[in-house]
């Protein structure tokens, strides 16, 4: 079985409606999925209510978690956007980390891991040990991603996370139907990033379930 905590729909730059995304995830053996469309200070008030409606309407398939991915928000403005997303009802807060595949502003990783309202730091690129330790201190999960180009630093992320004993999850960052991963593919991503079989199994089948249980 599988839980994916980072996906996108047509509410931002994804290819699928929420209903189709969730249905496809169900067919691939998912127990739950988080819809985490991109938001910043301009669209958070529009996107979050739409995702909340989507989460209610897709519960006949699998458990759907309404979330957001705070994306390319200047670090000084991040806390405001996170607070607004929470106020509107977002249950799962992802921050778009400093992936080398995009021109993410320096300081984004630090701003994310400093805020305990953040649940997941996505594709954090060349994250430092100091930043990783703050993530541990604030119980923020670290993503090892299956997304092309974002995944070129997966090995670095795993090594730093292991050194700091950070909790990792394997997410698809799905933007289209080809991006979703079943359990076997998620395991391949984990092992390919340098995880041991035990670490991979934890990241795929234990940690994401613990995160969903924590949400209640």
Residue pairs with C-beta under 8 A, 6 or more apart in sequence:
1 29
1 30
1 31
1 183
1 205
2 25
2 28
2 29
2 30
2 31
2 181
2 182
2 183
2 186
2 204
3 30
3 31
3 32
3 33
3 208
3 209
3 211
3 212
4 25
4 30
4 32
4 33
4 34
4 171
4 172
4 174
4 180
4 181
4 208
5 33
5 34
5 36
5 65
5 67
5 92
5 94
5 119
5 120
5 141
5 143
5 169
5 171
5 208
5 211
6 34
6 36
6 69
6 94
6 120
6 122
6 143
6 145
6 171
6 172
6 173
6 174
7 14
7 21
7 25
7 33
7 34
7 35
7 36
7 171
7 172
7 173
7 174
7 180
8 14
8 35
8 36
8 37
8 38
8 69
8 173
8 174
8 175
9 16
9 17
9 18
9 21
9 35
9 37
9 54
10 16
10 17
11 18
11 35
11 37
11 47
11 50
11 51
11 54
12 37
12 38
12 39
12 47
12 69
13 38
13 175
14 21
14 37
14 174
14 175
14 176
15 175
15 176
15 177
16 24
16 176
16 177
18 35
18 51
18 54
18 55
18 57
18 58
18 64
19 54
19 57
19 58
19 61
20 177
21 33
21 35
21 174
21 180
22 33
22 35
22 54
22 58
22 61
22 62
22 64
23 58
23 61
24 177
24 180
25 33
25 61
25 62
25 180
26 61
26 62
28 180
28 181
28 182
29 182
29 183
30 62
30 180
31 62
31 63
31 209
32 62
32 63
32 64
32 65
32 208
32 212
33 62
33 63
33 64
33 65
34 64
34 65
34 66
34 67
34 92
34 94
35 51
35 54
35 55
35 64
35 65
35 66
35 67
36 67
36 68
36 69
36 92
36 94
37 47
37 51
37 68
37 69
38 47
38 68
38 69
38 71
38 96
39 47
39 48
39 68
39 69
39 70
39 71
39 81
39 85
40 70
40 71
40 72
40 73
40 81
41 73
41 77
41 80
41 81
41 84
44 68
44 81
44 84
44 85
44 88
45 84
45 88
47 68
48 66
48 68
48 85
48 88
48 89
48 90
49 88
49 89
51 66
51 67
51 68
51 90
52 66
52 88
52 89
54 64
54 66
55 64
55 65
55 66
58 64
63 212
65 91
65 92
65 212
65 215
66 89
66 90
66 91
66 92
67 90
67 91
67 92
67 93
67 94
67 119
68 85
68 90
68 92
68 93
68 94
69 94
69 95
69 96
69 122
70 78
70 81
70 82
70 85
70 93
70 94
70 95
70 96
70 112
71 96
72 96
72 102
72 104
72 105
73 81
73 108
74 105
75 105
75 107
75 108
75 110
75 111
76 111
78 95
78 108
78 111
78 112
78 115
79 111
79 115
82 93
82 95
82 115
82 117
82 118
83 117
85 93
86 93
86 117
91 215
92 119
92 120
92 215
93 117
93 118
93 119
93 120
94 118
94 119
94 120
94 121
94 122
95 108
95 111
95 112
95 118
95 120
95 121
95 122
96 102
96 104
96 108
96 122
96 123
97 104
97 108
97 109
97 112
97 121
97 122
97 123
97 124
97 125
97 127
97 143
98 104
98 106
98 108
98 109
98 124
98 125
98 126
98 127
99 122
99 123
99 124
99 125
99 149
99 150
99 153
100 125
100 126
100 152
100 153
101 123
101 149
101 150
101 152
104 125
109 121
109 124
109 125
109 127
109 128
109 131
110 131
110 134
112 118
112 121
112 140
113 121
113 131
113 132
113 134
113 135
113 138
113 140
114 134
114 138
115 138
116 138
116 139
116 140
118 138
118 140
119 140
119 141
119 211
120 140
120 141
120 142
120 143
120 169
120 171
121 127
121 135
121 140
121 141
121 142
121 143
122 143
122 145
122 150
122 171
122 173
123 143
123 145
123 147
123 150
123 151
123 153
123 173
124 131
124 142
124 143
124 153
124 157
125 153
125 156
125 157
126 153
126 156
127 142
127 156
127 157
127 160
128 160
129 160
129 163
129 164
132 142
132 160
132 161
132 163
132 164
132 166
133 164
134 140
135 141
135 142
135 164
135 166
136 164
136 165
136 166
136 167
139 167
141 166
141 167
141 168
141 169
141 207
141 211
142 157
142 161
142 166
142 167
142 168
142 169
143 157
143 168
143 169
143 170
143 171
143 173
144 151
144 154
144 157
144 158
144 168
144 169
144 170
144 171
144 189
144 190
144 193
144 195
144 203
145 151
145 154
145 170
145 171
145 172
145 173
145 189
146 170
146 171
146 172
146 173
146 179
146 181
146 185
146 186
146 189
147 172
147 173
147 179
150 173
151 189
151 193
154 189
154 192
154 193
154 194
155 193
155 194
157 168
157 193
158 168
158 193
158 194
158 195
158 199
159 194
160 166
161 167
161 168
162 199
167 207
168 195
168 199
168 202
168 203
168 207
169 203
169 204
169 207
169 208
169 211
170 181
170 186
170 187
170 189
170 190
170 200
170 203
170 204
172 179
172 180
172 181
172 186
173 179
174 180
181 189
183 204
183 205
186 204
187 200
187 201
187 204
190 199
190 200
190 203
190 204
191 197
191 200
195 203
